[in-house]
Amino acid sequence: GLIMGIGLGTGYLSPVKTLMLWFADRKGLATGLAVAGFGAAKAIASPIMQSMLANLGEGGIYKMFLILAVVYFVMMFIGHLLLAKPAGWHEPQKKEKGAGALDTIKANPAVFIGIWVMFYLNITCGLALISQEKMIIKCIGLAGFAGILSSCTAIFNAGGRLFFSAWADTLKSRNTIYKLIFIISIVSTGLVLVTNAVKNQGQSPLCVVLVIILLFVVNAGYGGGFSNVPTLLSDQYGMGSISALHGITLSAWGFAGLTGNQMANWIVQHFGQEIEVGGNMVNPVGYQTVLYVTLALYIVSLLVSMFLVLPSEAGEKCDGH
């Protein structure tokens, strides 16, 4: 687990920086494809692994890991041979100004803190809702479609990574894409709360549609917020130490993983009570309360994006060219 964790982080950061160097004019699209692939890998690998576990017989786990080790080694070895920086790129050395991640952050610490906070809050909100996703779907009377809808939300999660990143390439400031993500999330969450769509167990078609739209929007915003981090950092601080900056920022993802699900579970356990809907025990008031909390966090994220993550000249000074 330790070795795979280190490999996952390294294997995630290095290609992202390389793509941004090669496709400087379309950094968002390039990194969006990579990060979307990061999300889609689960959809591709999980059924393959489940199939191997079911069909390899005794010692299936051992055989599965052996097969995956060979396949991944071949793919990653070929990948590392192809992974190269553009010939004209000058990699800043530690002794050069802006080469160190901490020195780069010091150039504009408020902006970095703002990026970290809004990234953390967006992931926390996304995980809080995603962790209750299937129960919310059952709560509005669509238990029979829970699997299909969950697959659809996963598609929106991966699609949001690509769509919002590519869209950001067309905007003057990449921070604008975060404002749009937060505004869309606030509006969709607010509509569900105003109509009591979850609390009323989706008693009208409109309520059902609003809840489904909310799940799609939050998943897309979760993915989009994830994929735009490296390009936003590069615009603010330049490419000199982008991998280190990206790695530090991804710590927000780790902390959100520790707080998002747990926060939602705690709220559901302490607010409202379970009732039976279509043969399933659900807690509509609990899920509604989770939405009140995520709405507040989205509003805080929007304020951070508007007033803390301001344009920086550091990127121009530290771009390594």
Helices and strands as residue ranges (DSSP letters): H 2-22, G 24-26, H 27-55, H 60-82, H 101-106, H 109-131, H 133-139, G 143-145, H 146-168, H 175-194, H 205-227, H 229-237, H 242-249, H 251-270, E 275-277, E 280-282, H 284-307, H 314-317
